[in-house]
Amino acid sequence: MSVKNINKYSDVDDCPVRNVLDRIGDKWSMLVLLILNDNEVLRFNEIDKHIDTISQKMLSVTLKGLEADGLVKRTIYPQIPPRVEYQLTERGKSLIPHLHNLVIWAKDNIGDIKQSRIAYSS
C-alpha cells in the first residue's frame, strides 16, 4: 500500500468517510435518521417513544450532533410550553437511500453473520 493511500485514511479530519461514519456510525444516529424519514416531522418525545431503549440524554446528544452536521433541522415554536420539532434536511434526505441499502444488506446477511460469530467464538 502506498504512503498516499495510508495517509488518506489516517487523519479523521481529512478523511470524509471516517468523518461521516464517526457521526452516523454510533449506536443511535442511523436509527434516528430512519425514524425521521418514516415520519417526516416528530417532536422529541415522539422520537423517544420510537426508540424505547435510548435515554433522553443520549437522544438529545444524538439530535444535536445530527443537527450540527446539517442532517436534521430543529424548529422551536415560541409557545408555552415550547414546542420543538425535528425533521430531516435535504442533506439528511440524500443520505437515506444509502442507509436503506445498508439496511437491505444487513437483512440479507444477518443470518450468515450470526453463524460466523458462533463459529468464531467456538
WOTA-V907579 format. One record per residue. N is the residue number from 1. SS is DSSP state (a for helix, b for strand, c for the rest). Layout:
n-><N & N>
ss-><SS & SS>
This chain:
n-><1 & 2 & 3 & 4 & 5 & 6 & 7 & 8 & 9 & 10 & 11 & 12 & 13 & 14 & 15 & 16 & 17 & 18 & 19 & 20 & 21 & 22 & 23 & 24 & 25 & 26 & 27 & 28 & 29 & 30 & 31 & 32 & 33 & 34 & 35 & 36 & 37 & 38 & 39 & 40 & 41 & 42 & 43 & 44 & 45 & 46 & 47 & 48 & 49 & 50 & 51 & 52 & 53 & 54 & 55 & 56 & 57 & 58 & 59 & 60 & 61 & 62 & 63 & 64 & 65 & 66 & 67 & 68 & 69 & 70 & 71 & 72 & 73 & 74 & 75 & 76 & 77 & 78 & 79 & 80 & 81 & 82 & 83 & 84 & 85 & 86 & 87 & 88 & 89 & 90 & 91 & 92 & 93 & 94 & 95 & 96 & 97 & 98 & 99 & 100 & 101 & 102 & 103 & 104 & 105 & 106 & 107 & 108 & 109 & 110 & 111 & 112 & 113 & 114 & 115 & 116 & 117 & 118 & 119 & 120 & 121 & 122>
ss-><c & c & a & a & a & a & a & a & a & a & c & c & c & c & c & a & a & a & a & a & a & a & a & a & c & c & c & c & a & a & a & a & a & a & a & a & a & a & a & c & b & b & b & a & a & a & a & a & a & a & c & c & c & c & c & a & a & a & a & a & a & a & a & a & a & a & a & a & c & c & c & b & b & b & b & b & b & c & c & c & c & c & b & b & b & b & b & b & c & a & a & a & a & a & a & a & a & a & a & a & a & a & a & a & a & a & a & a & a & a & a & a & a & a & a & a & a & a & a & a & a & c>
